[in-house]
Amino acid sequence: MIRPASAADAEALAALWNPWIRDTAITFNADEKSAADLAAMIASRPCFVVWVNNGLQGFATYSQFRGGIGYATCMEHTVILSPEARGRGIGRALLAAVEAHARAAGAHQMIAGVSGENPQGRAFHAAMGYQQIALVREAGFKFGRFMDLVLMQKFLS
């Protein structure tokens, strides 16, 4: 079900991710991603996908939380699901795969940066063992307003 992403997934991934970017406050990013952008990301870090019945249902990736050697064991992840995949366990499976991969690579912890306007995202992460560690007020700006960023943490080792 879950497999490593490849450049061949990039176009479908753009179609999956861009509506979340364009239409929601789940991400503060307002710039849509091209297939070329996503192919480059897939080539540069661990990425995983779930396809069901020839449709991309979910994607997950992770990378170092902040630059520099001092943060080398602190990771941050992204999980993107199709609307129809929500509530079916696909997000849980993708996040578990990301955590297992990061743990095997020596990561000590995983950070989730969740929009303050995404209560479902906070509930999902809490159910996966993440604890809120910070609220960064008005960290993001999108749709003409400031939005809070909730940081959640889970220790992997």
N, CA, C and O of each residue as an XYZ file, in Angstrom:
628
protein
N       0.826     -1.191      0.000
C       0.000      0.000      0.000
C       0.873      1.259      0.000
O       0.736      2.096     -0.892
N       1.756      1.405      0.970
C       2.659      2.554      1.016
C       3.934      2.187      0.276
O       4.475      1.096      0.451
N       4.406      3.107     -0.550
C       5.665      2.880     -1.244
C       6.426      4.196     -1.335
O       5.832      5.264     -1.194
N       7.737      4.129     -1.570
C       8.491      5.360     -1.784
C       7.966      6.094     -3.022
O       7.626      5.468     -4.026
N       7.905      7.394     -2.940
C       7.474      8.206     -4.083
C       8.572      8.239     -5.130
O       9.752      8.073     -4.821
N       8.166      8.456     -6.374
C       9.120      8.621     -7.475
C       8.715      9.853     -8.278
O       7.632     10.405     -8.087
N       9.583     10.264     -9.160
C       9.290     11.423    -10.010
C       8.001     11.209    -10.806
O       7.316     12.176    -11.141
N       7.669      9.971    -11.107
C       6.441      9.674    -11.843
C       5.184     10.062    -11.060
O       4.111     10.208    -11.646
N       5.310     10.230     -9.738
C       4.179     10.619     -8.897
C       3.978     12.127     -8.835
O       2.959     12.587     -8.317
N       4.922     12.906     -9.348
C       4.941     14.352     -9.120
C       3.711     15.073     -9.663
O       3.175     15.957     -8.995
N       3.260     14.719    -10.844
C       2.097     15.403    -11.413
C       0.836     15.129    -10.589
O       0.064     16.048    -10.314
N       0.627     13.886    -10.200
C      -0.528     13.550     -9.364
C      -0.418     14.210     -7.994
O      -1.419     14.632     -7.415
N       0.792     14.293     -7.490
C       0.995     14.944     -6.195
C       0.652     16.428     -6.273
O       0.032     16.965     -5.355
N       1.040     17.090     -7.342
C       0.669     18.506     -7.514
C      -0.848     18.650     -7.531
O      -1.386     19.572     -6.918
N      -1.545     17.751     -8.226
C      -3.009     17.803     -8.283
C      -3.637     17.551     -6.914
O      -4.702     18.090     -6.614
N      -2.991     16.742     -6.088
C      -3.476     16.454     -4.738
C      -3.222     17.625     -3.790
O      -4.106     18.011     -3.025
N      -2.020     18.185     -3.843
C      -1.574     19.183     -2.863
C      -2.097     20.586     -3.167
O      -2.460     21.318     -2.246
N      -2.140     20.967     -4.430
C      -2.459     22.358     -4.767
C      -3.835     22.836     -4.321
O      -3.949     24.005     -3.951
N      -4.883     22.027     -4.327
C      -6.150     22.522     -3.774
C      -6.050     22.871     -2.283
O      -6.691     23.817     -1.827
N      -5.255     22.118     -1.530
C      -5.050     22.446     -0.115
C      -4.325     23.781      0.011
O      -4.636     24.580      0.894
N      -3.361     24.020     -0.872
C      -2.620     25.287     -0.857
C      -3.543     26.435     -1.262
O      -3.599     27.466     -0.592
N      -4.242     26.249     -2.334
C      -5.052     27.312     -2.931
C      -6.293     27.656     -2.098
O      -6.658     28.825     -1.978
N      -6.937     26.640     -1.529
C      -8.282     26.828     -0.990
C      -8.421     26.749      0.521
O      -9.505     27.012      1.042
N      -7.355     26.395      1.249
C      -7.505     26.203      2.692
C      -6.409     26.913      3.477
O      -5.408     27.365      2.921
N      -6.627     26.994      4.770
C      -5.630     27.537      5.692
C      -4.843     26.415      6.364
O      -4.158     26.651      7.359
N      -4.934     25.209      5.835
C      -4.174     24.095      6.399
C      -2.685     24.321      6.213
O      -1.881     23.902      7.046
N      -2.318     24.980      5.131
C      -0.938     25.403      4.932
C      -0.931     26.913      4.756
O      -1.858     27.474      4.172
N       0.099     27.570      5.253
C       0.213     29.014      5.086
C       0.781     29.372      3.719
O       0.683     30.520      3.285
N       1.375     28.396      3.041
C       1.952     28.627      1.729
C       0.834     28.962      0.741
O      -0.172     28.256      0.682
N       1.003     30.024     -0.025
C       0.017     30.396     -1.028
C       0.495     30.086     -2.444
O      -0.258     30.264     -3.401
N       1.727     29.628     -2.588
C       2.295     29.329     -3.895
C       2.071     27.868     -4.243
O       2.559     26.972     -3.554
N       1.329     27.635     -5.320
C       1.090     26.260     -5.749
C       2.398     25.620     -6.215
O       3.330     26.305     -6.636
N       2.441     24.311     -6.130
C       3.645     23.544     -6.458
C       3.519     22.953     -7.859
O       2.470     22.428     -8.232
N       4.593     23.045     -8.623
C       4.609     22.439     -9.953
C       5.079     20.994     -9.837
O       5.664     20.594     -8.830
N       4.817     20.228    -10.874
C       5.309     18.851    -10.902
C       6.828     18.834    -10.827
O       7.400     17.950    -10.190
N       7.491     19.790    -11.462
C       8.957     19.862    -11.411
C       9.442     20.144     -9.992
O      10.423     19.551     -9.545
N       8.757     21.055     -9.275
C       9.115     21.338     -7.877
C       9.018     20.061     -7.045
O       9.902     19.757     -6.244
N       7.939     19.328     -7.248
C       7.708     18.129     -6.444
C       8.648     16.994     -6.832
O       9.069     16.225     -5.967
N       8.982     16.874     -8.098
C       9.968     15.867     -8.508
C      11.314     16.156     -7.854
O      12.004     15.231     -7.427
N      11.689     17.419     -7.771
C      12.947     17.793     -7.110
C      12.885     17.467     -5.622
O      13.864     16.979     -5.057
N      11.748     17.730     -4.981
C      11.609     17.407     -3.563
C      11.706     15.897     -3.351
O      12.386     15.440     -2.432
N      11.035     15.130     -4.190
C      11.058     13.667     -4.072
C      12.488     13.148     -4.206
O      12.870     12.193     -3.529
N      13.272     13.769     -5.071
C      14.664     13.341     -5.271
C      15.561     13.727     -4.102
O      16.637     13.153     -3.932
N      15.130     14.693     -3.295
C      16.017     15.230     -2.266
C      15.782     14.706     -0.853
O      16.613     14.923      0.029
N      14.664     14.021     -0.626
C      14.370     13.548      0.740
C      13.388     12.391      0.708
O      12.777     12.120     -0.326
N      13.233     11.706      1.837
C      12.300     10.574      1.871
C      10.859     11.043      1.664
O      10.395     11.969      2.328
N      10.169     10.399      0.747
C       8.774     10.708      0.430
C       8.043      9.390      0.195
O       8.597      8.450     -0.374
N       6.799      9.338      0.639
C       6.006      8.124      0.534
C       4.630      8.456     -0.038
O       4.099      9.543      0.189
N       4.058      7.506     -0.783
C       2.738      7.703     -1.378
C       1.861      6.478     -1.142
O       2.342      5.375     -0.879
N       0.561      6.716     -1.245
C      -0.447      5.651     -1.227
C      -1.363      5.881     -2.424
O      -2.007      6.923     -2.544
N      -1.404      4.891     -3.298
C      -2.318      4.899     -4.442
C      -3.386      3.854     -4.187
O      -3.072      2.748     -3.748
N      -4.648      4.183     -4.456
C      -5.764      3.244     -4.357
C      -6.585      3.377     -5.630
O      -7.001      4.477     -5.993
N      -6.818      2.263     -6.305
C      -7.610      2.268     -7.538
C      -7.143      3.336     -8.519
O      -7.954      4.093     -9.051
N      -5.846      3.395     -8.755
C      -5.239      4.319     -9.714
C      -5.376      5.791     -9.344
O      -5.227      6.662    -10.201
N      -5.659      6.076     -8.076
C      -5.737      7.466     -7.624
C      -4.811      7.693     -6.442
O      -4.770      6.878     -5.521
N      -4.070      8.790     -6.459
C      -3.197      9.128     -5.341
C      -4.059      9.564     -4.168
O      -4.796     10.546     -4.255
N      -3.958      8.820     -3.068
C      -4.777      9.088     -1.879
C      -4.008      9.806     -0.780
O      -4.607     10.454      0.078
N      -2.674      9.691     -0.802
C      -1.917     10.334      0.260
C      -0.439     10.383     -0.034
O       0.099      9.628     -0.845
N       0.192     11.303      0.661
C       1.616     11.578      0.498
C       2.163     12.009      1.848
O       1.476     12.681      2.617
N       3.398     11.623      2.135
C       4.062     12.087      3.352
C       5.556     12.209      3.095
O       6.133     11.458      2.308
N       6.160     13.158      3.765
C       7.599     13.375      3.668
C       8.097     13.966      4.976
O       7.308     14.360      5.835
N       9.409     14.021      5.113
C       9.990     14.712      6.259
C      11.371     15.207      5.883
O      11.996     14.739      4.932
N      11.820     16.171      6.667
C      13.167     16.705      6.510
C      13.573     17.339      7.834
O      12.786     17.400      8.779
N      14.791     17.799      7.882
C      15.312     18.400      9.104
C      14.481     19.624      9.471
O      14.139     20.426      8.602
N      14.155     19.772     10.749
C      13.299     20.840     11.246
C      13.888     22.219     10.957
O      13.186     23.101     10.461
N      15.147     22.408     11.258
C      15.861     23.656     10.974
C      17.241     23.288     10.460
O      17.736     22.189     10.711
N      17.854     24.210      9.742
C      19.178     23.955      9.193
C      20.249     23.901     10.268
O      20.053     24.404     11.375
N      21.364     23.300      9.946
C      22.505     23.248     10.859
C      22.649     21.909     11.535
O      21.670     21.202     11.776
N      23.882     21.573     11.835
C      24.210     20.271     12.426
C      23.550     20.054     13.794
O      23.253     18.919     14.164
N      23.326     21.113     14.524
C      22.717     20.985     15.845
C      21.294     20.455     15.811
O      20.792     19.962     16.821
N      20.634     20.550     14.654
C      19.267     20.069     14.509
C      19.199     18.758     13.728
O      18.125     18.368     13.272
N      20.307     18.092     13.572
C      20.387     16.930     12.687
C      19.470     15.773     13.086
O      19.166     14.926     12.246
N      19.028     15.711     14.320
C      18.147     14.616     14.740
C      16.715     15.075     15.017
O      15.908     14.312     15.547
N      16.406     16.313     14.660
C      15.061     16.870     14.855
C      14.418     17.068     13.486
O      14.890     17.877     12.688
N      13.346     16.332     13.213
C      12.701     16.339     11.905
C      11.321     16.975     11.969
O      10.714     17.074     13.036
N      10.839     17.401     10.814
C       9.479     17.912     10.664
C       8.838     17.206      9.470
O       9.493     16.985      8.452
N       7.578     16.858      9.595
C       6.920     16.105      8.529
C       5.784     16.888      7.888
O       5.312     17.901      8.406
N       5.367     16.373      6.736
C       4.188     16.852      6.018
C       3.384     15.621      5.608
O       3.940     14.651      5.093
N       2.085     15.667      5.837
C       1.177     14.610      5.394
C       0.049     15.294      4.629
O      -0.593     16.211      5.143
N      -0.186     14.847      3.409
C      -1.243     15.391      2.559
C      -2.142     14.231      2.135
O      -1.660     13.212      1.642
N      -3.452     14.394      2.330
C      -4.409     13.346      1.960
C      -5.445     13.892      0.990
O      -5.749     15.085      0.995
N      -5.978     13.018      0.171
C      -7.139     13.387     -0.636
C      -8.328     13.499      0.325
O      -8.337     12.841      1.365
N      -9.311     14.306     -0.001
C     -10.472     14.417      0.893
C     -11.132     13.065      1.179
O     -11.567     12.818      2.303
N     -11.209     12.195      0.180
C     -11.855     10.897      0.388
C     -11.016      9.926      1.218
O     -11.536      8.919      1.696
N      -9.734     10.212      1.394
C      -8.862      9.340      2.187
C      -8.942      9.642      3.680
O      -8.539      8.821      4.504
N      -9.454     10.805      4.026
C      -9.504     11.194      5.439
C     -10.411     10.250      6.225
O     -11.497      9.884      5.775
N      -9.936      9.865      7.415
C     -10.711      8.982      8.277
C     -10.641      7.510      7.918
O     -11.392      6.708      8.474
N      -9.754      7.134      6.999
C      -9.654      5.737      6.560
C      -8.369      5.063      7.016
O      -8.111      3.919      6.641
N      -7.546      5.755      7.827
C      -6.305      5.167      8.324
C      -5.104      5.407      7.434
O      -3.994      5.009      7.788
N      -5.291      6.044      6.294
C      -4.182      6.279      5.379
C      -3.202      7.282      5.964
O      -1.990      7.092      5.857
N      -3.698      8.339      6.575
C      -2.818      9.316      7.221
C      -2.011      8.701      8.342
O      -0.816      8.966      8.476
N      -2.660      7.881      9.144
C      -1.949      7.197     10.238
C      -0.840      6.302      9.683
O       0.275      6.286     10.205
N      -1.153      5.569      8.636
C      -0.160      4.666      8.045
C       1.006      5.449      7.447
O       2.162      5.057      7.605
N       0.709      6.552      6.760
C       1.777      7.372      6.185
C       2.653      7.990      7.270
O       3.880      7.977      7.161
N       2.030      8.529      8.313
C       2.826      9.133      9.388
C       3.659      8.072     10.094
O       4.810      8.331     10.443
N       3.109      6.898     10.309
C       3.878      5.806     10.929
C       5.069      5.423     10.058
O       6.147      5.131     10.576
N       4.884      5.421      8.740
C       5.989      5.095      7.824
C       7.082      6.154      7.890
O       8.268      5.824      7.901
N       6.691      7.412      7.933
C       7.651      8.505      8.041
C       8.420      8.414      9.358
O       9.643      8.555      9.386
N       7.694      8.179     10.440
C       8.348      8.065     11.746
C       9.319      6.890     11.783
O      10.429      7.021     12.297
N       8.914      5.751     11.246
C       9.792      4.575     11.241
C      11.042      4.833     10.408
O      12.144      4.459     10.808
N      10.875      5.463      9.266
C      12.028      5.782      8.414
C      12.968      6.743      9.126
O      14.183      6.547      9.124
N      12.411      7.770      9.730
C      13.234      8.757     10.437
C      13.938      8.122     11.628
O      15.118      8.383     11.864
N      13.228      7.297     12.373
C      13.824      6.608     13.532
C      14.999      5.743     13.079
O      16.061      5.758     13.702
N      14.812      4.996     12.002
C      15.877      4.131     11.480
C      17.077      4.948     11.003
O      18.204      4.455     11.015
N      16.845      6.179     10.590
C      17.920      7.059     10.130
C      18.566      7.832     11.282
O      19.467      8.640     11.057
N      18.109      7.588     12.520
C      18.729      8.210     13.678
C      18.035      9.440     14.220
O      18.597     10.132     15.069
N      16.832      9.737     13.757
C      16.103     10.901     14.265
C      15.677     10.659     15.706
O      15.296      9.550     16.081
N      15.749     11.703     16.495
C      15.359     11.654     17.904
C      13.911     12.106     18.111
O      13.232     11.622     19.016
N      13.446     13.023     17.282
C      12.087     13.531     17.446
C      11.528     14.016     16.124
O      12.254     14.274     15.164
N      10.193     14.131     16.111
C       9.474     14.618     14.941
C       8.603     15.780     15.402
O       7.963     15.716     16.452
N       8.589     16.844     14.598
C       7.786     18.023     14.869
C       6.669     18.112     13.836
O       6.871     17.828     12.655
N       5.492     18.510     14.300
C       4.367     18.811     13.417
C       4.065     20.291     13.567
O       3.843     20.771     14.679
N       4.054     21.010     12.468
C       3.621     22.402     12.462
C       2.213     22.433     11.900
O       2.015     22.202     10.707
N       1.226     22.718     12.750
C      -0.182     22.622     12.371
C      -0.825     24.003     12.443
O      -0.669     24.718     13.433
N      -1.541     24.370     11.401
C      -2.257     25.643     11.399
C      -3.223     25.701     12.573
O      -3.895     24.720     12.891
N      -3.282     26.849     13.204
C      -4.247     27.046     14.282
C      -5.676     26.915     13.797
O      -6.591     26.731     14.600
N      -5.880     27.008     12.478
C      -7.211     26.871     11.891
C      -7.495     25.445     11.420
O      -8.407     25.215     10.627
N      -6.700     24.487     11.918
C      -6.867     23.084     11.524
C      -7.054     22.201     12.757
O      -6.144     21.456     13.121
N      -8.219     22.272     13.406
C      -8.427     21.461     14.609
C      -8.359     19.959     14.332
O      -7.952     19.192     15.204
N      -8.753     19.528     13.125
C      -8.665     18.107     12.787
C      -7.203     17.666     12.739
O      -6.880     16.556     13.161
N      -6.329     18.514     12.235
C      -4.897     18.202     12.194
C      -4.306     18.072     13.589
O      -3.488     17.187     13.842
N      -4.716     18.947     14.489
C      -4.225     18.853     15.874
C      -4.745     17.576     16.532
O      -3.996     16.896     17.234
N      -6.012     17.245     16.316
C      -6.585     16.022     16.891
C      -5.900     14.781     16.325
O      -5.615     13.838     17.063
N      -5.635     14.778     15.021
C      -4.933     13.663     14.385
C      -3.568     13.465     15.035
O      -3.212     12.347     15.405
N      -2.809     14.540     15.175
C      -1.466     14.409     15.751
C      -1.525     13.986     17.223
O      -0.702     13.185     17.666
N      -2.473     14.509     17.970
C      -2.619     14.085     19.370
C      -2.914     12.587     19.436
O      -2.365     11.891     20.289
N      -3.763     12.088     18.557
C      -4.076     10.664     18.524
C      -2.856      9.819     18.153
O      -2.782      8.642     18.504
N      -1.903     10.421     17.445
C      -0.673      9.732     17.041
C       0.454      9.917     18.056
O       1.595      9.537     17.793
N       0.137     10.502     19.219
C       1.122     10.611     20.290
C       1.902     11.913     20.333
O       2.889     12.014     21.062
N       1.479     12.911     19.567
C       2.148     14.213     19.569
C       1.557     15.081     20.672
O       0.362     15.022     20.962
N       2.424     15.890     21.281
C       1.980     16.825     22.309
C       2.268     18.243     21.855
O       3.311     18.524     21.265
N       1.322     19.133     22.142
C       1.543     20.537     21.804
C       2.646     21.096     22.677
O       2.615     20.948     23.899
N       3.619     21.737     22.052
C       4.735     22.317     22.792
C       4.823     23.826     22.635
O       5.514     24.487     23.410
N       4.131     24.385     21.641
C       4.188     25.832     21.444
C       3.018     26.308     20.603
O       2.471     25.576     19.779
N       2.659     27.542     20.838
C       1.709     28.258     20.003
C       2.413     29.521     19.550
O       2.742     30.384     20.365
N       2.642     29.628     18.259
C       3.297     30.805     17.709
C       2.181     31.674     17.124
O       1.669     31.403     16.037
N       1.828     32.689     17.843
C       0.701     33.539     17.452
C       1.024     34.321     16.185
O       2.100     34.901     16.038
N       0.060     34.315     15.283
C       0.128     35.085     14.042
C       1.398     34.821     13.236
O       1.962     35.736     12.636
N       1.838     33.575     13.226
C       3.063     33.200     12.495
C       2.857     33.195     10.992
O       3.791     33.463     10.237
N       1.639     32.891     10.549
C       1.357     32.809      9.128
C       0.405     33.899      8.689
O      -0.351     34.451      9.488
N       0.460     34.200      7.394
C      -0.452     35.186      6.814
C      -0.962     34.635      5.493
O      -0.186     34.300      4.598
N      -2.265     34.550      5.391
C      -2.894     34.032      4.176
C      -4.351     34.481      4.182
O      -4.941     34.665      5.246
N      -4.920     34.655      3.021
C      -6.314     35.075      2.890
C      -6.585     36.397      3.601
O      -7.690     36.634      4.089
N      -5.562     37.258      3.653
C      -5.724     38.581      4.245
C      -5.770     38.612      5.756
O      -6.196     39.605      6.345
N      -5.335     37.535      6.390
C      -5.359     37.519      7.864
C      -4.165     36.749      8.416
O      -3.583     35.905      7.734
N      -3.815     37.051      9.653
C      -2.774     36.323     10.363
C      -3.373     35.070     10.988
O      -4.531     35.058     11.406
N      -2.557     34.010     11.043
C      -3.003     32.740     11.616
C      -1.931     32.190     12.547
O      -0.735     32.371     12.317
N      -2.372     31.526     13.583
C      -1.463     30.920     14.553
C      -0.882     29.614     14.020
O      -1.493     28.931     13.197
N       0.302     29.289     14.504
C       0.962     28.022     14.210
C       1.095     27.242     15.514
O       1.622     27.758     16.499
N       0.623     26.015     15.520
C       0.738     25.130     16.676
C       1.870     24.151     16.393
O       1.848     23.453     15.379
N       2.855     24.095     17.280
C       3.938     23.118     17.154
C       3.651     21.957     18.081
O       3.356     22.138     19.262
N       3.743     20.751     17.521
C       3.510     19.532     18.277
C       4.732     18.639     18.106
O       5.390     18.676     17.067
N       5.034     17.841     19.119
C       6.290     17.079     19.156
C       6.022     15.630     19.589
O       5.148     15.342     20.406
N       6.816     14.745     18.999
C       6.809     13.343     19.408
C       8.250     12.852     19.412
O       8.979     13.028     18.436
N       8.647     12.242     20.507
C       9.988     11.666     20.579
C       9.976     10.289     19.928
O       9.080      9.480     20.171
N      10.961     10.043     19.117
C      11.072      8.778     18.386
C      12.033      7.810     19.046
O      11.958      6.603     18.816
N      12.930      8.325     19.860
C      13.905      7.451     20.521
C      13.913      7.701     22.007
O      14.670      7.060     22.736
